[in-house]
């Protein structure tokens, strides 16, 4: 008799999502079977389900790209240092192994995303290619480890790699949800000053201050631009990070940039990107920086920082929800119930 497990599956043809009973997968050559202990619920998962994030994916897939657990079994040709029982977090994707860059050991041109192009971790068990697992410390809770890929690594990569923020540079953060809250935390770690958070929700602004922002402003305030200018000693922002993916946010953020300032686009938006005053943008030599996801080394760096107690994600997990009730977690995120940072599914 085939052993089965629960898995949260999305049919990309119909956009029907349901927790189903499916066979437990078996690891092939170079693969590990992971007993999932925690899996994050991301806004991208919600947008896959509601169809607003249209990706080139087909058939049914188990969602979940933020996953942590223990190695339950190993296929052949897996390095000996990866052993059954070991605690690990999974990278949010894997290289395609077929493009010219993969052949030259350069950054992959066609990264496959876990929970989109292949089955993810909203399940009791998940498969992982051995080069996509990162061991985690024994004292690191699974729920905190699970959210490192994407919820933490995406803003981390945006700050340290795409923007390359240096100490004492000023930064604005628009949108203090799962990504923005961690963006503030990373900016604080990087020495950015001042850090100015912008969010319409009072609870989100309070959260921003708890995570390390120096100021938290309402985007509807008439004096927002003047307040930012005063806080930066008349210079304007060096960086404005859009974690919301909203066109109005981008327009407001650009207006607060200083000389050589950069707008960093982290939140995904389907709307056209428009610079309303391109003359001023060019005259001030400002920049638009696109950003998506993170590289494998960013997850490894964050695990190392956690191991040495430089970062703490205790405040990041808003609630634990049983895998069997994954549809409720999706609805809570859609409704912004209690304004969550990250909801975590527990098998």
DOBA-68173 format. One record per residue (C-alpha): residue in three letters; x, y, z. Coordinates in steps of 0.25 Angstrom, whole numbers. Example, Ala and Ser with C-alpha at 12.3 -4.5 7.8 and 13.67 -1.06 7.14 Angstrom:
2
<res:ALA	u:49	v:-18	w:31>
<res:SER	u:55	v:-4	w:29>
// end
This chain:
347
<res:UNK	u:0	v:0	w:0>
<res:UNK	u:5	v:14	w:-4>
<res:UNK	u:8	v:23	w:7>
<res:UNK	u:1	v:37	w:6>
<res:UNK	u:2	v:51	w:12>
<res:UNK	u:-5	v:64	w:12>
<res:UNK	u:-1	v:75	w:2>
<res:UNK	u:-7	v:88	w:-2>
<res:UNK	u:-8	v:88	w:-17>
<res:UNK	u:-12	v:98	w:-27>
<res:UNK	u:-17	v:95	w:-41>
<res:UNK	u:-11	v:106	w:-50>
<res:UNK	u:-22	v:103	w:-61>
<res:UNK	u:-34	v:105	w:-52>
<res:UNK	u:-27	v:113	w:-40>
<res:UNK	u:-34	v:103	w:-31>
<res:UNK	u:-26	v:101	w:-18>
<res:UNK	u:-29	v:90	w:-8>
<res:UNK	u:-21	v:82	w:2>
<res:UNK	u:-21	v:68	w:-4>
<res:UNK	u:-16	v:54	w:0>
<res:UNK	u:-5	v:50	w:-9>
<res:UNK	u:6	v:39	w:-10>
<res:UNK	u:19	v:42	w:-2>
<res:UNK	u:30	v:45	w:-12>
<res:UNK	u:42	v:37	w:-13>
<res:UNK	u:56	v:43	w:-14>
<res:UNK	u:63	v:40	w:-27>
<res:UNK	u:78	v:42	w:-30>
<res:UNK	u:84	v:54	w:-24>
<res:UNK	u:71	v:57	w:-16>
<res:UNK	u:67	v:58	w:-2>
<res:UNK	u:53	v:55	w:5>
<res:UNK	u:50	v:66	w:15>
<res:UNK	u:40	v:64	w:26>
<res:UNK	u:34	v:78	w:26>
<res:UNK	u:34	v:85	w:40>
<res:UNK	u:29	v:99	w:36>
<res:UNK	u:26	v:106	w:23>
<res:UNK	u:23	v:121	w:21>
<res:UNK	u:11	v:127	w:14>
<res:UNK	u:15	v:138	w:5>
<res:UNK	u:8	v:148	w:-2>
<res:UNK	u:13	v:142	w:-15>
<res:UNK	u:6	v:129	w:-12>
<res:UNK	u:-7	v:137	w:-10>
<res:UNK	u:-5	v:144	w:-23>
<res:UNK	u:-3	v:130	w:-30>
<res:UNK	u:-16	v:126	w:-25>
<res:UNK	u:-24	v:138	w:-29>
<res:UNK	u:-17	v:139	w:-42>
<res:UNK	u:-11	v:152	w:-41>
<res:UNK	u:3	v:146	w:-42>
<res:UNK	u:3	v:139	w:-55>
<res:UNK	u:15	v:130	w:-57>
<res:UNK	u:19	v:120	w:-68>
<res:UNK	u:14	v:108	w:-60>
<res:UNK	u:5	v:97	w:-63>
<res:UNK	u:-3	v:86	w:-57>
<res:UNK	u:-4	v:84	w:-42>
<res:UNK	u:7	v:88	w:-32>
<res:UNK	u:9	v:87	w:-17>
<res:UNK	u:11	v:102	w:-13>
<res:UNK	u:21	v:107	w:-3>
<res:UNK	u:35	v:113	w:-5>
<res:UNK	u:39	v:116	w:9>
<res:UNK	u:42	v:102	w:16>
<res:UNK	u:49	v:96	w:27>
<res:UNK	u:50	v:82	w:33>
<res:UNK	u:59	v:70	w:35>
<res:UNK	u:65	v:60	w:25>
<res:UNK	u:56	v:48	w:25>
<res:UNK	u:63	v:40	w:14>
<res:UNK	u:74	v:42	w:3>
<res:UNK	u:75	v:37	w:-11>
<res:UNK	u:88	v:32	w:-18>
<res:UNK	u:100	v:41	w:-20>
<res:UNK	u:96	v:51	w:-8>
<res:UNK	u:109	v:56	w:-1>
<res:UNK	u:112	v:49	w:12>
<res:UNK	u:111	v:62	w:20>
<res:UNK	u:96	v:62	w:18>
<res:UNK	u:90	v:52	w:27>
<res:UNK	u:76	v:47	w:32>
<res:UNK	u:71	v:55	w:43>
<res:UNK	u:79	v:67	w:40>
<res:UNK	u:72	v:81	w:41>
<res:UNK	u:71	v:89	w:28>
<res:UNK	u:65	v:100	w:21>
<res:UNK	u:62	v:99	w:6>
<res:UNK	u:66	v:110	w:-4>
<res:UNK	u:54	v:116	w:-11>
<res:UNK	u:58	v:110	w:-24>
<res:UNK	u:68	v:103	w:-32>
<res:UNK	u:77	v:105	w:-45>
<res:UNK	u:71	v:99	w:-58>
<res:UNK	u:84	v:92	w:-61>
<res:UNK	u:82	v:93	w:-76>
<res:UNK	u:85	v:108	w:-79>
<res:UNK	u:98	v:113	w:-84>
<res:UNK	u:101	v:120	w:-71>
<res:UNK	u:99	v:107	w:-63>
<res:UNK	u:109	v:100	w:-72>
<res:UNK	u:119	v:111	w:-69>
<res:UNK	u:115	v:111	w:-54>
<res:UNK	u:110	v:125	w:-55>
<res:UNK	u:97	v:130	w:-50>
<res:UNK	u:85	v:122	w:-56>
<res:UNK	u:77	v:129	w:-67>
<res:UNK	u:65	v:120	w:-64>
<res:UNK	u:64	v:118	w:-49>
<res:UNK	u:52	v:109	w:-45>
<res:UNK	u:44	v:113	w:-33>
<res:UNK	u:40	v:104	w:-22>
<res:UNK	u:25	v:103	w:-21>
<res:UNK	u:23	v:108	w:-35>
<res:UNK	u:31	v:100	w:-45>
<res:UNK	u:32	v:88	w:-36>
<res:UNK	u:26	v:83	w:-23>
<res:UNK	u:28	v:92	w:-11>
<res:UNK	u:27	v:91	w:4>
<res:UNK	u:12	v:92	w:7>
<res:UNK	u:12	v:77	w:10>
<res:UNK	u:17	v:67	w:21>
<res:UNK	u:29	v:64	w:12>
<res:UNK	u:36	v:70	w:1>
<res:UNK	u:47	v:67	w:-9>
<res:UNK	u:60	v:75	w:-10>
<res:UNK	u:72	v:74	w:-19>
<res:UNK	u:83	v:73	w:-10>
<res:UNK	u:90	v:86	w:-14>
<res:UNK	u:78	v:94	w:-10>
<res:UNK	u:78	v:90	w:5>
<res:UNK	u:85	v:99	w:16>
<res:UNK	u:88	v:93	w:29>
<res:UNK	u:82	v:101	w:41>
<res:UNK	u:87	v:102	w:56>
<res:UNK	u:81	v:93	w:66>
<res:UNK	u:76	v:105	w:74>
<res:UNK	u:69	v:112	w:62>
<res:UNK	u:54	v:109	w:62>
<res:UNK	u:48	v:103	w:49>
<res:UNK	u:38	v:114	w:47>
<res:UNK	u:48	v:125	w:47>
<res:UNK	u:57	v:117	w:38>
<res:UNK	u:46	v:114	w:28>
<res:UNK	u:44	v:129	w:25>
<res:UNK	u:58	v:133	w:22>
<res:UNK	u:57	v:129	w:8>
<res:UNK	u:49	v:140	w:2>
<res:UNK	u:43	v:147	w:14>
<res:UNK	u:56	v:151	w:19>
<res:UNK	u:66	v:148	w:8>
<res:UNK	u:59	v:156	w:-3>
<res:UNK	u:60	v:169	w:5>
<res:UNK	u:74	v:165	w:10>
<res:UNK	u:78	v:164	w:-5>
<res:UNK	u:71	v:176	w:-9>
<res:UNK	u:79	v:184	w:2>
<res:UNK	u:93	v:178	w:2>
<res:UNK	u:94	v:174	w:-13>
<res:UNK	u:85	v:182	w:-22>
<res:UNK	u:85	v:195	w:-15>
<res:UNK	u:99	v:192	w:-7>
<res:UNK	u:95	v:201	w:4>
<res:UNK	u:106	v:207	w:12>
<res:UNK	u:106	v:212	w:27>
<res:UNK	u:100	v:226	w:29>
<res:UNK	u:93	v:225	w:15>
<res:UNK	u:78	v:229	w:17>
<res:UNK	u:67	v:219	w:13>
<res:UNK	u:52	v:220	w:12>
<res:UNK	u:43	v:207	w:12>
<res:UNK	u:29	v:207	w:6>
<res:UNK	u:21	v:196	w:11>
<res:UNK	u:24	v:189	w:24>
<res:UNK	u:18	v:176	w:22>
<res:UNK	u:26	v:163	w:22>
<res:UNK	u:37	v:168	w:13>
<res:UNK	u:37	v:182	w:17>
<res:UNK	u:38	v:179	w:32>
<res:UNK	u:51	v:170	w:29>
<res:UNK	u:56	v:181	w:20>
<res:UNK	u:56	v:191	w:32>
<res:UNK	u:63	v:180	w:40>
<res:UNK	u:74	v:178	w:29>
<res:UNK	u:76	v:193	w:27>
<res:UNK	u:78	v:195	w:42>
<res:UNK	u:88	v:184	w:42>
<res:UNK	u:95	v:190	w:30>
<res:UNK	u:96	v:204	w:37>
<res:UNK	u:86	v:212	w:29>
<res:UNK	u:82	v:225	w:35>
<res:UNK	u:72	v:230	w:36>
<res:UNK	u:62	v:219	w:32>
<res:UNK	u:48	v:225	w:29>
<res:UNK	u:36	v:215	w:28>
<res:UNK	u:24	v:219	w:20>
<res:UNK	u:11	v:211	w:22>
<res:UNK	u:-4	v:215	w:23>
<res:UNK	u:-7	v:205	w:34>
<res:UNK	u:-4	v:210	w:48>
<res:UNK	u:-1	v:196	w:53>
<res:UNK	u:9	v:195	w:42>
<res:UNK	u:16	v:208	w:46>
<res:UNK	u:17	v:203	w:60>
<res:UNK	u:23	v:190	w:55>
<res:UNK	u:33	v:198	w:47>
<res:UNK	u:38	v:206	w:59>
<res:UNK	u:39	v:192	w:67>
<res:UNK	u:48	v:187	w:55>
<res:UNK	u:57	v:198	w:55>
<res:UNK	u:52	v:210	w:47>
<res:UNK	u:55	v:224	w:52>
<res:UNK	u:42	v:230	w:47>
<res:UNK	u:29	v:224	w:42>
<res:UNK	u:20	v:232	w:33>
<res:UNK	u:6	v:232	w:27>
<res:UNK	u:7	v:233	w:12>
<res:UNK	u:-6	v:241	w:12>
<res:UNK	u:1	v:252	w:21>
<res:UNK	u:2	v:265	w:13>
<res:UNK	u:15	v:268	w:19>
<res:UNK	u:22	v:255	w:16>
<res:UNK	u:32	v:260	w:6>
<res:UNK	u:35	v:272	w:15>
<res:UNK	u:37	v:262	w:27>
<res:UNK	u:46	v:253	w:19>
<res:UNK	u:54	v:265	w:14>
<res:UNK	u:56	v:270	w:29>
<res:UNK	u:60	v:256	w:34>
<res:UNK	u:71	v:256	w:23>
<res:UNK	u:76	v:270	w:26>
<res:UNK	u:71	v:275	w:13>
<res:UNK	u:78	v:264	w:4>
<res:UNK	u:66	v:255	w:1>
<res:UNK	u:67	v:239	w:2>
<res:UNK	u:79	v:232	w:-4>
<res:UNK	u:70	v:220	w:-6>
<res:UNK	u:55	v:218	w:-6>
<res:UNK	u:50	v:203	w:-6>
<res:UNK	u:37	v:200	w:-11>
<res:UNK	u:32	v:187	w:-4>
<res:UNK	u:18	v:189	w:-7>
<res:UNK	u:18	v:188	w:-22>
<res:UNK	u:8	v:200	w:-24>
<res:UNK	u:9	v:211	w:-35>
<res:UNK	u:5	v:222	w:-25>
<res:UNK	u:16	v:217	w:-16>
<res:UNK	u:27	v:218	w:-27>
<res:UNK	u:22	v:232	w:-31>
<res:UNK	u:23	v:237	w:-16>
<res:UNK	u:36	v:230	w:-13>
<res:UNK	u:43	v:236	w:-26>
<res:UNK	u:39	v:250	w:-21>
<res:UNK	u:47	v:248	w:-8>
<res:UNK	u:60	v:244	w:-14>
<res:UNK	u:72	v:252	w:-13>
<res:UNK	u:84	v:255	w:-23>
<res:UNK	u:88	v:241	w:-29>
<res:UNK	u:77	v:234	w:-21>
<res:UNK	u:71	v:221	w:-25>
<res:UNK	u:57	v:215	w:-25>
<res:UNK	u:58	v:200	w:-23>
<res:UNK	u:47	v:192	w:-28>
<res:UNK	u:45	v:180	w:-19>
<res:UNK	u:29	v:178	w:-19>
<res:UNK	u:24	v:173	w:-32>
<res:UNK	u:14	v:181	w:-40>
<res:UNK	u:7	v:178	w:-53>
<res:UNK	u:5	v:193	w:-56>
<res:UNK	u:14	v:201	w:-66>
<res:UNK	u:26	v:207	w:-59>
<res:UNK	u:25	v:222	w:-62>
<res:UNK	u:35	v:234	w:-58>
<res:UNK	u:26	v:246	w:-58>
<res:UNK	u:37	v:256	w:-58>
<res:UNK	u:48	v:250	w:-66>
<res:UNK	u:56	v:263	w:-67>
<res:UNK	u:57	v:265	w:-52>
<res:UNK	u:60	v:250	w:-51>
<res:UNK	u:72	v:251	w:-61>
<res:UNK	u:77	v:265	w:-56>
<res:UNK	u:78	v:259	w:-42>
<res:UNK	u:85	v:246	w:-48>
<res:UNK	u:75	v:237	w:-41>
<res:UNK	u:73	v:222	w:-43>
<res:UNK	u:63	v:211	w:-44>
<res:UNK	u:68	v:198	w:-39>
<res:UNK	u:59	v:185	w:-42>
<res:UNK	u:60	v:174	w:-32>
<res:UNK	u:55	v:160	w:-31>
<res:UNK	u:57	v:149	w:-20>
<res:UNK	u:71	v:146	w:-15>
<res:UNK	u:83	v:137	w:-18>
<res:UNK	u:87	v:124	w:-11>
<res:UNK	u:98	v:131	w:-4>
<res:UNK	u:89	v:141	w:3>
<res:UNK	u:81	v:130	w:10>
<res:UNK	u:94	v:124	w:14>
<res:UNK	u:99	v:138	w:19>
<res:UNK	u:86	v:140	w:27>
<res:UNK	u:87	v:126	w:34>
<res:UNK	u:101	v:130	w:38>
<res:UNK	u:97	v:143	w:43>
<res:UNK	u:86	v:135	w:51>
<res:UNK	u:96	v:125	w:56>
<res:UNK	u:105	v:137	w:62>
<res:UNK	u:92	v:144	w:68>
<res:UNK	u:93	v:156	w:59>
<res:UNK	u:79	v:155	w:54>
<res:UNK	u:67	v:150	w:61>
<res:UNK	u:53	v:146	w:55>
<res:UNK	u:45	v:144	w:67>
<res:UNK	u:36	v:155	w:64>
<res:UNK	u:34	v:151	w:50>
<res:UNK	u:24	v:139	w:52>
<res:UNK	u:10	v:144	w:54>
<res:UNK	u:3	v:131	w:55>
<res:UNK	u:4	v:116	w:53>
<res:UNK	u:-7	v:109	w:45>
<res:UNK	u:-9	v:94	w:42>
<res:UNK	u:-6	v:90	w:28>
<res:UNK	u:-19	v:84	w:27>
<res:UNK	u:-25	v:98	w:29>
<res:UNK	u:-16	v:104	w:18>
<res:UNK	u:-28	v:111	w:11>
<res:UNK	u:-31	v:118	w:24>
<res:UNK	u:-17	v:123	w:25>
<res:UNK	u:-18	v:128	w:10>
<res:UNK	u:-31	v:135	w:14>
<res:UNK	u:-25	v:142	w:26>
<res:UNK	u:-14	v:147	w:18>
<res:UNK	u:-23	v:152	w:7>
<res:UNK	u:-32	v:159	w:18>
<res:UNK	u:-19	v:164	w:26>
<res:UNK	u:-25	v:158	w:38>
<res:UNK	u:-17	v:164	w:50>
<res:UNK	u:-7	v:170	w:40>
<res:UNK	u:2	v:158	w:39>
<res:UNK	u:17	v:158	w:36>
<res:UNK	u:18	v:143	w:33>
<res:UNK	u:8	v:132	w:35>
<res:UNK	u:14	v:119	w:36>
<res:UNK	u:8	v:105	w:33>
<res:UNK	u:11	v:94	w:42>
<res:UNK	u:9	v:79	w:37>
// end
